[in-house]
């Protein structure tokens, strides 16, 4: 058509231009709001700007679960408490900087993998664990690792569902392998090890175990109880002061000298 765009085209172009202007304005307002949030947090912060960072770190440490005993009864039911460092870091930037720089907050990671674990979480879990332990400085560590297996797809289900389930299991298995790799790189610093795992995961992780510093070792079988495949076998010679077995018969442990040198043996079998 001669004479330029028609009226609807001109109106459409004007609307598009206005949308771009508004999006730019919204982005600027959001940036200003973030800057104001930092100022507001600084004005209302109860102690970060009023106390030395050492005291702030000490206060943060008192927010953590108690580690007064090497035996942690029902630790599986207290998993929310182990998220405290992330909760503190989510308050504001200053709190996050202080939390990330306080090694004592990061000495007890709780790792849980189960069939219902979101795939996005499973894929990011190894890096999250690596970052978590990387903030722990040179302190001795406690690990809580719960794994209930993979729940392999059953035969007879639809092709589409079977494919999705196989993909899910593959991702969970890859995440498990990578998590165990991260744990392996810190074996020399683990003081307390609490493993509530499916039988095959127990066998997998024990094969790479190098428990030179372990004082407390807790082994329990999750979901399904005892199994003929249940085994905890290490090439090293751990000598923990406390051994706790739950649904885990002593004959399943294949480590030279382990049980003969136990100071305390709490066996729930």
LUMPALUM-481397 format. One line per 2 residues: their letters; for each residue x, y, z of N, C-alpha, C. Coordinates in nm, 3 decimals, always signed. Example, Ala and Ser with C-alpha at 12.3 -4.5 7.8 and 13.67 -1.06 7.14 Angstrom:
2
as> +1.319:-0.569:+0.780:+1.230:-0.450:+0.780:+1.320:-0.330:+0.780 | +1.285:-0.225:+0.708:+1.367:-0.106:+0.714:+1.290:+0.003:+0.787 $
//
This chain:
269
xx> +0.083:-0.119:+0.000:+0.000:+0.000:+0.000:+0.087:+0.125:+0.000 | +0.043:+0.227:-0.068:+0.116:+0.353:-0.072:+0.076:+0.441:+0.046 $
xx> +0.167:+0.531:+0.082:+0.136:+0.625:+0.189:+0.178:+0.578:+0.327 | +0.255:+0.467:+0.337:+0.304:+0.420:+0.466:+0.212:+0.320:+0.531 $
xx> +0.244:+0.277:+0.654:+0.165:+0.174:+0.723:+0.023:+0.220:+0.748 | -0.065:+0.123:+0.755:-0.204:+0.153:+0.785:-0.218:+0.189:+0.933 $
xx> -0.335:+0.237:+0.969:-0.359:+0.281:+1.107:-0.338:+0.169:+1.209 | -0.393:+0.046:+1.186:-0.369:-0.061:+1.283:-0.220:-0.095:+1.300 $
xx> -0.144:-0.093:+1.189:-0.001:-0.123:+1.197:+0.071:-0.017:+1.278 | +0.034:+0.111:+1.257:+0.098:+0.218:+1.333:+0.065:+0.206:+1.481 $
xx> -0.060:+0.171:+1.510:-0.099:+0.155:+1.650:-0.025:+0.039:+1.715 | -0.010:-0.071:+1.639:+0.062:-0.187:+1.691:+0.208:-0.152:+1.721 $
xx> +0.272:-0.076:+1.630:+0.410:-0.036:+1.650:+0.423:+0.055:+1.772 | +0.325:+0.144:+1.789:+0.328:+0.235:+1.904:+0.313:+0.158:+2.035 $
xx> +0.223:+0.059:+2.033:+0.204:-0.023:+2.154:+0.334:-0.099:+2.187 | +0.396:-0.157:+2.084:+0.521:-0.232:+2.105:+0.629:-0.140:+2.163 $
xx> +0.638:-0.017:+2.108:+0.737:+0.078:+2.157:+0.709:+0.115:+2.303 | +0.580:+0.133:+2.335:+0.543:+0.167:+2.473:+0.576:+0.053:+2.568 $
xx> +0.553:-0.071:+2.523:+0.587:-0.188:+2.607:+0.736:-0.190:+2.637 | +0.819:-0.164:+2.536:+0.963:-0.160:+2.558:+1.000:-0.053:+2.661 $
xx> +0.937:+0.064:+2.651:+0.965:+0.172:+2.746:+0.926:+0.130:+2.888 | +0.809:+0.067:+2.901:+0.763:+0.023:+3.033:+0.852:-0.086:+3.090 $
xx> +0.896:-0.181:+3.006:+0.985:-0.287:+3.054:+1.117:-0.229:+3.103 | +1.169:-0.128:+3.031:+1.292:-0.062:+3.075:+1.270:+0.009:+3.208 $
xx> +1.156:+0.075:+3.220:+1.125:+0.146:+3.345:+1.109:+0.048:+3.461 | +1.043:-0.066:+3.436:+1.025:-0.167:+3.540:+1.160:-0.222:+3.585 $
xx> +1.250:-0.249:+3.489:+1.383:-0.299:+3.523:+1.458:-0.199:+3.610 | +1.446:-0.070:+3.577:+1.512:+0.033:+3.657:+1.453:+0.041:+3.798 $
xx> +1.320:+0.028:+3.807:+1.255:+0.031:+3.938:+1.295:-0.090:+4.023 | +1.307:-0.207:+3.961:+1.350:-0.326:+4.034:+1.492:-0.310:+4.086 $
xx> +1.580:-0.253:+4.004:+1.718:-0.230:+4.048:+1.721:-0.132:+4.165 | +1.639:-0.027:+4.157:+1.633:+0.070:+4.265:+1.578:+0.007:+4.392 $
xx> +1.478:-0.082:+4.375:+1.419:-0.149:+4.491:+1.521:-0.240:+4.559 | +1.605:-0.311:+4.479:+1.708:-0.396:+4.537:+1.807:-0.313:+4.618 $
xx> +1.844:-0.197:+4.562:+1.937:-0.110:+4.635:+1.875:-0.060:+4.765 | +1.745:-0.025:+4.760:+1.676:+0.019:+4.881:+1.666:-0.093:+4.983 $
xx> +1.645:-0.216:+4.936:+1.636:-0.330:+5.028:+1.765:-0.345:+5.107 | +1.879:-0.326:+5.041:+2.008:-0.334:+5.111:+2.017:-0.227:+5.218 $
xx> +1.973:-0.105:+5.185:+1.976:+0.005:+5.282:+1.880:-0.022:+5.398 | +1.760:-0.072:+5.366:+1.661:-0.103:+5.470:+1.715:-0.210:+5.564 $
xx> +1.775:-0.316:+5.507:+1.832:-0.422:+5.591:+1.940:-0.367:+5.682 | +2.022:-0.276:+5.629:+2.128:-0.217:+5.711:+2.070:-0.134:+5.825 $
xx> +1.960:-0.062:+5.797:+1.899:+0.022:+5.900:+1.831:-0.060:+6.010 | +1.777:-0.175:+5.973:+1.698:-0.254:+6.068:+1.772:-0.378:+6.119 $
xx> +1.893:-0.403:+6.073:+1.967:-0.521:+6.117:+1.996:-0.512:+6.266 | +1.967:-0.618:+6.343:+1.985:-0.611:+6.488:+2.129:-0.614:+6.535 $
xx> +2.221:-0.670:+6.454:+2.356:-0.680:+6.508:+2.469:-0.677:+6.406 | +2.445:-0.708:+6.279:+2.554:-0.720:+6.183:+2.640:-0.594:+6.180 $
xx> +2.577:-0.476:+6.183:+2.651:-0.350:+6.174:+2.687:-0.295:+6.312 | +2.644:-0.363:+6.417:+2.667:-0.312:+6.551:+2.769:-0.394:+6.629 $
xx> +2.796:-0.516:+6.585:+2.887:-0.604:+6.657:+3.000:-0.649:+6.565 | +3.114:-0.686:+6.622:+3.222:-0.743:+6.541:+3.175:-0.871:+6.472 $
xx> +3.231:-0.899:+6.356:+3.188:-1.017:+6.280:+3.209:-1.146:+6.359 | +3.312:-1.150:+6.445:+3.337:-1.271:+6.525:+3.218:-1.301:+6.617 $
xx> +3.160:-1.197:+6.674:+3.045:-1.217:+6.763:+2.923:-1.257:+6.681 | +2.906:-1.194:+6.565:+2.795:-1.232:+6.477:+2.805:-1.378:+6.437 $
xx> +2.925:-1.424:+6.402:+2.945:-1.565:+6.366:+2.911:-1.656:+6.483 | +2.950:-1.615:+6.604:+2.922:-1.696:+6.723:+2.772:-1.707:+6.746 $
xx> +2.700:-1.597:+6.725:+2.554:-1.601:+6.739:+2.493:-1.695:+6.636 | +2.542:-1.688:+6.513:+2.493:-1.778:+6.409:+2.512:-1.924:+6.449 $
xx> +2.628:-1.956:+6.506:+2.657:-2.095:+6.543:+2.559:-2.148:+6.646 | +2.506:-2.059:+6.731:+2.409:-2.102:+6.832:+2.272:-2.133:+6.770 $
xx> +2.254:-2.099:+6.643:+2.129:-2.132:+6.574:+2.130:-2.275:+6.521 | +2.246:-2.339:+6.524:+2.259:-2.473:+6.467:+2.212:-2.580:+6.564 $
xx> +2.174:-2.700:+6.514:+2.141:-2.812:+6.602:+2.259:-2.846:+6.691 | +2.230:-2.900:+6.808:+2.335:-2.935:+6.904:+2.410:-3.059:+6.858 $
xx> +2.542:-3.054:+6.873:+2.626:-3.169:+6.843:+2.693:-3.219:+6.970 | +2.621:-3.211:+7.081:+2.680:-3.249:+7.209:+2.702:-3.397:+7.224 $
xx> +2.632:-3.479:+7.146:+2.645:-3.624:+7.157:+2.677:-3.682:+7.021 | +2.764:-3.784:+7.016:+2.793:-3.847:+6.888:+2.682:-3.937:+6.839 $
xx> +2.581:-3.963:+6.923:+2.469:-4.047:+6.884:+2.348:-3.956:+6.857 | +2.295:-3.963:+6.736:+2.186:-3.874:+6.696:+2.061:-3.958:+6.673 $
xx> +1.980:-3.973:+6.778:+1.858:-4.051:+6.765:+1.759:-3.977:+6.675 | +1.698:-4.053:+6.587:+1.592:-4.001:+6.500:+1.638:-3.880:+6.419 $
xx> +1.764:-3.882:+6.376:+1.814:-3.767:+6.300:+1.743:-3.750:+6.168 | +1.683:-3.858:+6.120:+1.613:-3.848:+5.993:+1.493:-3.753:+6.002 $
xx> +1.435:-3.741:+6.121:+1.316:-3.658:+6.136:+1.349:-3.512:+6.164 | +1.477:-3.477:+6.165:+1.517:-3.341:+6.199:+1.587:-3.275:+6.082 $
xx> +1.561:-3.321:+5.960:+1.637:-3.273:+5.845:+1.622:-3.123:+5.824 | +1.506:-3.066:+5.863:+1.486:-2.923:+5.844:+1.586:-2.838:+5.919 $
xx> +1.633:-2.889:+6.035:+1.727:-2.812:+6.115:+1.860:-2.793:+6.043 | +1.894:-2.884:+5.955:+2.025:-2.877:+5.890:+2.026:-2.773:+5.778 $
xx> +1.912:-2.710:+5.750:+1.906:-2.604:+5.650:+1.934:-2.467:+5.711 | +1.963:-2.463:+5.840:+1.984:-2.336:+5.909:+2.083:-2.243:+5.840 $
xx> +2.200:-2.291:+5.794:+2.294:-2.198:+5.728:+2.233:-2.128:+5.607 | +2.155:-2.202:+5.528:+2.092:-2.141:+5.411:+1.982:-2.043:+5.452 $
xx> +1.911:-2.076:+5.560:+1.808:-1.985:+5.611:+1.870:-1.854:+5.656 | +1.980:-1.863:+5.728:+2.050:-1.741:+5.773:+2.099:-1.660:+5.653 $
xx> +2.153:-1.730:+5.554:+2.206:-1.661:+5.437:+2.100:-1.598:+5.350 | +1.975:-1.641:+5.366:+1.866:-1.588:+5.283:+1.809:-1.458:+5.337 $
xx> +1.849:-1.417:+5.457:+1.791:-1.297:+5.517:+1.828:-1.172:+5.438 | +1.957:-1.153:+5.414:+2.003:-1.038:+5.337:+2.148:-1.061:+5.296 $
xx> +2.201:-0.969:+5.218:+2.337:-0.988:+5.165:+2.441:-0.993:+5.277 | +2.431:-0.905:+5.376:+2.529:-0.901:+5.485:+2.525:-1.030:+5.566 $
xx> +2.404:-1.079:+5.594:+2.393:-1.205:+5.666:+2.452:-1.318:+5.583 | +2.427:-1.316:+5.453:+2.480:-1.421:+5.367:+2.633:-1.418:+5.366 $
xx> +2.691:-1.300:+5.357:+2.836:-1.289:+5.358:+2.894:-1.342:+5.489 | +2.829:-1.310:+5.600:+2.877:-1.358:+5.730:+2.859:-1.509:+5.743 $
xx> +2.742:-1.559:+5.701:+2.717:-1.704:+5.710:+2.815:-1.782:+5.623 | +2.839:-1.735:+5.502:+2.929:-1.804:+5.410:+3.073:-1.803:+5.464 $
xx> +3.105:-1.705:+5.548:+3.241:-1.693:+5.602:+3.255:-1.752:+5.742 | +3.153:-1.828:+5.786:+3.157:-1.891:+5.918:+3.165:-2.042:+5.900 $
xx> +3.285:-2.100:+5.902:+3.303:-2.243:+5.870:+3.222:-2.337:+5.958 | +3.203:-2.302:+6.086:+3.132:-2.392:+6.177:+2.988:-2.419:+6.136 $
xx> +2.931:-2.333:+6.053:+2.793:-2.354:+6.009:+2.782:-2.467:+5.908 | +2.893:-2.505:+5.846:+2.890:-2.594:+5.730:+2.954:-2.730:+5.757 $
xx> +2.963:-2.767:+5.885:+3.036:-2.890:+5.920:+2.946:-3.014:+5.923 | +2.814:-2.998:+5.902:+2.724:-3.114:+5.915:+2.620:-3.115:+5.803 $
xx> +2.659:-3.148:+5.680:+2.561:-3.154:+5.572:+2.466:-3.273:+5.587 | +2.343:-3.251:+5.549:+2.241:-3.356:+5.547:+2.201:-3.376:+5.402 $
xx> +2.221:-3.495:+5.350:+2.194:-3.524:+5.209:+2.086:-3.632:+5.202 | +1.982:-3.605:+5.124:+1.873:-3.701:+5.111:+1.837:-3.719:+4.965 $
xx> +1.837:-3.843:+4.920:+1.794:-3.877:+4.785:+1.688:-3.987:+4.795 | +1.576:-3.966:+4.729:+1.469:-4.065:+4.729:+1.400:-4.062:+4.593 $
xx> +1.315:-4.162:+4.563:+1.252:-4.166:+4.431:+1.175:-4.039:+4.395 | +1.123:-3.969:+4.494:+1.043:-3.849:+4.467:+1.126:-3.721:+4.460 $
xx> +1.258:-3.731:+4.475:+1.344:-3.612:+4.468:+1.327:-3.543:+4.333 | +1.305:-3.414:+4.334:+1.291:-3.338:+4.209:+1.418:-3.352:+4.127 $
xx> +1.402:-3.375:+3.996:+1.518:-3.398:+3.911:+1.610:-3.276:+3.907 | +1.552:-3.157:+3.911:+1.635:-3.036:+3.911:+1.722:-3.031:+4.036 $
xx> +1.667:-3.073:+4.150:+1.745:-3.078:+4.274:+1.852:-3.186:+4.266 | +1.814:-3.303:+4.214:+1.911:-3.413:+4.202:+2.030:-3.372:+4.117 $
xx> +2.004:-3.301:+4.008:+2.112:-3.261:+3.919:+2.204:-3.156:+3.982 | +2.149:-3.072:+4.069:+2.229:-2.967:+4.132:+2.290:-3.010:+4.264 $
xx> +2.243:-3.123:+4.320:+2.285:-3.166:+4.454:+2.436:-3.185:+4.469 | +2.505:-3.251:+4.375:+2.650:-3.268:+4.393:+2.725:-3.136:+4.407 $
xx> +2.693:-3.039:+4.323:+2.760:-2.909:+4.332:+2.723:-2.836:+4.460 | +2.597:-2.848:+4.503:+2.556:-2.786:+4.628:+2.634:-2.844:+4.745 $
xx> +2.651:-2.977:+4.746:+2.726:-3.042:+4.853:+2.873:-2.999:+4.849 | +2.929:-2.991:+4.729:+3.069:-2.948:+4.715:+3.087:-2.805:+4.767 $
xx> +2.994:-2.716:+4.733:+3.003:-2.578:+4.781:+2.985:-2.573:+4.933 | +2.891:-2.653:+4.984:+2.865:-2.657:+5.128:+2.991:-2.697:+5.203 $
xx> +3.050:-2.809:+5.166:+3.170:-2.856:+5.235:+3.288:-2.763:+5.212 | +3.291:-2.697:+5.098:+3.399:-2.603:+5.070:+3.400:-2.484:+5.165 $
xx> +3.286:-2.456:+5.229:+3.279:-2.344:+5.323:+3.316:-2.386:+5.465 | +3.347:-2.514:+5.486:+3.369:-2.566:+5.622:+3.511:-2.547:+5.671 $
xx> +3.595:-2.482:+5.592:+3.732:-2.459:+5.635:+3.808:-2.589:+5.652 | +3.875:-2.603:+5.766:+3.953:-2.725:+5.794:+3.896:-2.802:+5.912 $
xx> +3.771:-2.773:+5.950:+3.710:-2.838:+6.066:+3.676:-2.984:+6.035 | +3.669:-3.065:+6.143:+3.617:-3.200:+6.128:+3.469:-3.193:+6.092 $
xx> +3.421:-3.297:+6.024:+3.287:-3.294:+5.966:+3.198:-3.406:+6.018 | +3.067:-3.383:+6.009:+2.965:-3.484:+6.033:+2.882:-3.494:+5.906 $
xx> +2.852:-3.616:+5.863:+2.772:-3.635:+5.741:+2.649:-3.717:+5.774 | +2.534:-3.672:+5.730:+2.408:-3.746:+5.738:+2.364:-3.772:+5.595 $
xx> +2.362:-3.896:+5.556:+2.329:-3.932:+5.417:+2.217:-4.033:+5.419 | +2.103:-3.995:+5.365:+1.985:-4.082:+5.357:+1.953:-4.108:+5.211 $
xx> +1.938:-4.235:+5.177:+1.908:-4.272:+5.038:+1.817:-4.394:+5.041 | +1.698:-4.380:+4.983:+1.599:-4.488:+4.989:+1.591:-4.569:+4.861 $
xx> +1.691:-4.556:+4.773:+1.690:-4.634:+4.650:+1.625:-4.559:+4.536 | +1.601:-4.632:+4.426:+1.559:-4.566:+4.303:+1.417:-4.601:+4.258 $
xx> +1.359:-4.708:+4.309:+1.225:-4.750:+4.267:+1.219:-4.768:+4.116 | +1.288:-4.872:+4.069:+1.295:-4.900:+3.925:+1.154:-4.918:+3.867 $
xx> +1.131:-4.876:+3.742:+0.998:-4.890:+3.681:+0.957:-5.036:+3.666 | +0.829:-5.062:+3.686:+0.777:-5.198:+3.677:+0.744:-5.233:+3.532 $
xx> +0.756:-5.361:+3.495:+0.718:-5.402:+3.360:+0.567:-5.390:+3.341 | +0.527:-5.369:+3.217:+0.385:-5.363:+3.186:+0.327:-5.223:+3.182 $
xx> +0.405:-5.122:+3.220:+0.354:-4.986:+3.214:+0.372:-4.930:+3.073 | +0.308:-4.819:+3.044:+0.312:-4.762:+2.910:+0.454:-4.722:+2.871 $
xx> +0.478:-4.717:+2.741:+0.612:-4.682:+2.691:+0.653:-4.542:+2.738 | +0.559:-4.446:+2.727:+0.592:-4.309:+2.763:+0.628:-4.299:+2.910 $
xx> +0.548:-4.363:+2.996:+0.576:-4.358:+3.140:+0.705:-4.431:+3.172 | +0.726:-4.546:+3.107:+0.847:-4.624:+3.131:+0.972:-4.544:+3.093 $
xx> +0.964:-4.472:+2.981:+1.078:-4.390:+2.937:+1.108:-4.280:+3.039 | +1.001:-4.215:+3.088:+1.019:-4.107:+3.186:+1.078:-4.162:+3.315 $
xx> +1.031:-4.281:+3.357:+1.082:-4.340:+3.480:+1.228:-4.381:+3.465 | +1.263:-4.437:+3.351:+1.402:-4.475:+3.328:+1.493:-4.353:+3.329 $
xx> +1.445:-4.244:+3.270:+1.523:-4.120:+3.270:+1.540:-4.069:+3.413 | +1.432:-4.075:+3.491:+1.439:-4.030:+3.630:+1.540:-4.111:+3.709 $
xx> +1.535:-4.245:+3.694:+1.628:-4.332:+3.765:+1.772:-4.303:+3.724 | +1.792:-4.281:+3.594:+1.927:-4.252:+3.545:+1.982:-4.125:+3.608 $
xx> +1.899:-4.021:+3.616:+1.942:-3.895:+3.676:+1.973:-3.913:+3.825 | +1.888:-3.988:+3.896:+1.911:-4.012:+4.038:+2.039:-4.092:+4.060 $
xx> +2.064:-4.191:+3.974:+2.186:-4.270:+3.988:+2.310:-4.186:+3.962 | +2.303:-4.100:+3.861:+2.416:-4.012:+3.832:+2.441:-3.918:+3.949 $
xx> +2.333:-3.862:+4.005:+2.347:-3.773:+4.120:+2.409:-3.846:+4.238 | +2.367:-3.971:+4.259:+2.422:-4.050:+4.369:+2.572:-4.074:+4.350 $
xx> +2.611:-4.111:+4.229:+2.753:-4.132:+4.199:+2.834:-4.007:+4.230 | +2.785:-3.892:+4.186:+2.859:-3.767:+4.204:+2.862:-3.724:+4.350 $
xx> +2.752:-3.747:+4.423:+2.750:-3.715:+4.566:+2.853:-3.800:+4.640 | +2.859:-3.928:+4.608:+2.957:-4.016:+4.672:+3.099:-3.972:+4.637 $
xx> +3.121:-3.925:+4.515:+3.253:-3.873:+4.478:+3.291:-3.755:+4.566 | +3.196:-3.666:+4.590:+3.224:-3.551:+4.677:+3.256:-3.598:+4.818 $
xx> +3.175:-3.691:+4.869:+3.200:-3.745:+5.003:+3.338:-3.809:+5.010 | +3.375:-3.882:+4.906:+3.505:-3.949:+4.904:+3.620:-3.850:+4.922 $
xx> +3.606:-3.731:+4.866:+3.716:-3.633:+4.872:+3.731:-3.572:+5.011 | +3.637:-3.602:+5.102:+3.645:-3.545:+5.238:+3.654:-3.652:+5.346 $
xx> +3.677:-3.778:+5.310:+3.677:-3.884:+5.410:+3.773:-3.856:+5.525 | +3.888:-3.797:+5.496:+3.987:-3.773:+5.600:+3.942:-3.678:+5.709 $
xx> +3.833:-3.603:+5.686:+3.786:-3.505:+5.784:+3.653:-3.542:+5.848 | +3.592:-3.654:+5.808:+3.465:-3.692:+5.868:+3.489:-3.755:+6.005 $
xx> +3.429:-3.691:+6.106:+3.440:-3.737:+6.244:+3.323:-3.828:+6.280 | +3.203:-3.789:+6.235:+3.080:-3.865:+6.258:+3.016:-3.897:+6.124 $
xx> +2.985:-4.023:+6.103:+2.926:-4.067:+5.976:+2.795:-4.140:+6.006 | +2.686:-4.089:+5.954:+2.553:-4.146:+5.975:+2.494:-4.181:+5.839 $
xx> +2.480:-4.308:+5.811:+2.436:-4.354:+5.680:+2.306:-4.432:+5.694 | +2.197:-4.377:+5.643:+2.069:-4.447:+5.637:+2.037:-4.472:+5.491 $
xx> +2.081:-4.586:+5.440:+2.081:-4.608:+5.296:+2.014:-4.739:+5.258 | +1.969:-4.746:+5.133:+1.927:-4.875:+5.078:+2.049:-4.967:+5.073 $
xx> +2.026:-5.097:+5.075:+2.135:-5.194:+5.088:+2.243:-5.177:+4.981 | +2.203:-5.159:+4.855:+2.303:-5.150:+4.749:+2.384:-5.021:+4.758 $
xx> +2.325:-4.914:+4.811:+2.399:-4.789:+4.828:+2.502:-4.804:+4.939 | +2.465:-4.876:+5.046:+2.562:-4.906:+5.152:+2.686:-4.974:+5.093 $
xx> +2.662:-5.075:+5.012:+2.773:-5.151:+4.955:+2.859:-5.062:+4.865 | +2.794:-4.972:+4.793:+2.865:-4.883:+4.701:+2.956:-4.787:+4.777 $
xx> +2.899:-4.718:+4.877:+2.977:-4.615:+4.946:+3.085:-4.674:+5.034 | +3.062:-4.792:+5.089:+3.162:-4.851:+5.177:+3.287:-4.892:+5.101 $
xx> +3.272:-4.924:+4.973:+3.387:-4.966:+4.894:+3.491:-4.859:+4.875 | +3.451:-4.732:+4.888:+3.545:-4.622:+4.870:+3.578:-4.552:+5.001 $
xx> +3.533:-4.609:+5.111:+3.547:-4.543:+5.241:+3.691:-4.543:+5.288 | +3.736:-4.427:+5.338:+3.868:-4.414:+5.398:+3.852:-4.344:+5.533 $
xx> +3.799:-4.415:+5.632:+3.755:-4.351:+5.756:+3.867:-4.331:+5.859 | +3.969:-4.254:+5.827:+4.082:-4.239:+5.917:+4.048:-4.162:+6.044 $
xx> +3.947:-4.074:+6.041:+3.919:-3.989:+6.157:+3.786:-4.021:+6.224 | +3.715:-4.122:+6.178:+3.578:-4.146:+6.225:+3.576:-4.187:+6.372 $
xx> +3.492:-4.116:+6.450:+3.470:-4.149:+6.590:+3.336:-4.220:+6.608 | +3.235:-4.176:+6.534:+3.101:-4.234:+6.544:+3.056:-4.281:+6.407 $
xx> +3.014:-4.406:+6.400:+2.965:-4.463:+6.274:+2.827:-4.522:+6.299 | +2.727:-4.473:+6.227:+2.591:-4.524:+6.238:+2.547:-4.578:+6.103 $
xx> +2.503:-4.703:+6.101:+2.460:-4.768:+5.979:+2.316:-4.818:+5.997 | +2.230:-4.780:+5.906:+2.093:-4.832:+5.909:+2.046:-4.852:+5.766 $
xx> +1.958:-4.949:+5.749:+1.904:-4.980:+5.616:+1.768:-4.916:+5.604 | +1.750:-4.841:+5.497:+1.625:-4.770:+5.475:+1.540:-4.842:+5.372 $
xx> +1.410:-4.849:+5.401:+1.310:-4.892:+5.303:+1.338:-5.031:+5.249 | +1.280:-5.127:+5.318:+1.293:-5.264:+5.273:+1.363:-5.352:+5.373 $
xx> +1.429:-5.288:+5.472:+1.492:-5.367:+5.575:+1.608:-5.448:+5.524 | +1.636:-5.558:+5.593:+1.751:-5.640:+5.560:+1.739:-5.702:+5.421 $
xx> +1.853:-5.720:+5.361:+1.857:-5.775:+5.226:+1.976:-5.869:+5.215 | +1.964:-5.969:+5.127:+2.076:-6.059:+5.105:+2.195:-5.985:+5.045 $
xx> +2.167:-5.871:+4.980:+2.273:-5.792:+4.919:+2.335:-5.694:+5.018 | +2.279:-5.691:+5.139:+2.324:-5.594:+5.238:+2.466:-5.624:+5.281 $
xx> +2.555:-5.527:+5.264:+2.694:-5.548:+5.300:+2.763:-5.414:+5.317 | +2.850:-5.407:+5.416:+2.932:-5.288:+5.436:+3.076:-5.335:+5.444 $
xx> +3.149:-5.315:+5.335:+3.283:-5.370:+5.323:+3.381:-5.260:+5.285 | +3.485:-5.243:+5.366:+3.587:-5.143:+5.336:+3.724:-5.209:+5.336 $
xx> +3.814:-5.155:+5.254:+3.951:-5.203:+5.252:+4.033:-5.141:+5.365 | +3.982:-5.032:+5.422:+4.052:-4.966:+5.531:+4.015:-5.032:+5.664 $
xx> +4.069:-4.982:+5.772:+4.048:-5.043:+5.902:+3.993:-4.939:+5.999 | +3.864:-4.905:+5.989:+3.809:-4.801:+6.076:+3.806:-4.846:+6.221 $
xx> +3.818:-4.752:+6.311:+3.817:-4.783:+6.454:+3.733:-4.680:+6.529 | +3.602:-4.672:+6.498:+3.519:-4.572:+6.565:+3.496:-4.607:+6.712 $
xx> +3.477:-4.504:+6.792:+3.448:-4.525:+6.934:+3.304:-4.570:+6.953 | +3.214:-4.523:+6.868:+3.073:-4.557:+6.877:+3.027:-4.620:+6.745 $
xx> +2.963:-4.735:+6.757:+2.904:-4.800:+6.640:+2.757:-4.824:+6.668 | +2.671:-4.773:+6.583:+2.527:-4.794:+6.595:+2.477:-4.867:+6.472 $
xx> +2.410:-4.981:+6.494:+2.357:-5.061:+6.384:+2.205:-5.069:+6.399 | +2.133:-5.036:+6.294:+1.987:-5.045:+6.295:+1.943:-5.124:+6.172 $
xx> +1.881:-5.239:+6.194:+1.845:-5.330:+6.085:+1.969:-5.365:+6.003 | +2.079:-5.378:+6.071:+2.206:-5.402:+6.003:+2.286:-5.504:+6.085 $
xx> +2.271:-5.635:+6.057:+2.338:-5.737:+6.137:+2.489:-5.728:+6.128 | +2.560:-5.755:+6.237:+2.707:-5.744:+6.238:+2.775:-5.826:+6.130 $
xx> +2.717:-5.941:+6.092:+2.782:-6.026:+5.992:+2.787:-5.959:+5.855 | +2.710:-5.852:+5.837:+2.712:-5.780:+5.709:+2.831:-5.686:+5.698 $
xx> +2.903:-5.666:+5.810:+3.016:-5.574:+5.809:+3.144:-5.653:+5.786 | +3.217:-5.614:+5.683:+3.340:-5.683:+5.646:+3.456:-5.583:+5.652 $
xx> +3.501:-5.554:+5.773:+3.617:-5.468:+5.792:+3.701:-5.527:+5.904 | +3.822:-5.560:+5.876:+3.908:-5.629:+5.972:+3.922:-5.548:+6.101 $
xx> +3.885:-5.610:+6.212:+3.909:-5.550:+6.342:+3.808:-5.446:+6.387 | +3.709:-5.414:+6.305:+3.621:-5.304:+6.340:+3.544:-5.331:+6.469 $
xx> +3.471:-5.441:+6.472:+3.383:-5.466:+6.586:+3.463:-5.502:+6.711 | +3.576:-5.569:+6.696:+3.652:-5.615:+6.811:+3.707:-5.499:+6.894 $
xx> +3.711:-5.379:+6.838:+3.768:-5.267:+6.912:+3.662:-5.161:+6.944 | +3.534:-5.201:+6.945:+3.429:-5.106:+6.976:+3.427:-5.075:+7.125 $
xx> +3.418:-4.946:+7.158:+3.398:-4.906:+7.297:+3.249:-4.908:+7.332 | +3.168:-4.876:+7.235:+3.023:-4.871:+7.256:+2.955:-4.927:+7.133 $
xx> +2.868:-5.020:+7.151:+2.800:-5.082:+7.037:+2.652:-5.084:+7.066 | +2.579:-5.001:+7.000:+2.435:-4.993:+7.015:+2.373:-5.063:+6.895 $
xx> +2.330:-5.185:+6.913:+2.279:-5.264:+6.801:+2.130:-5.281:+6.813 | +2.057:-5.224:+6.719:+1.911:-5.238:+6.716:+1.877:-5.333:+6.603 $
x> +1.881:-5.460:+6.626:+1.863:-5.558:+6.519:+1.764:-5.664:+6.563 $
//
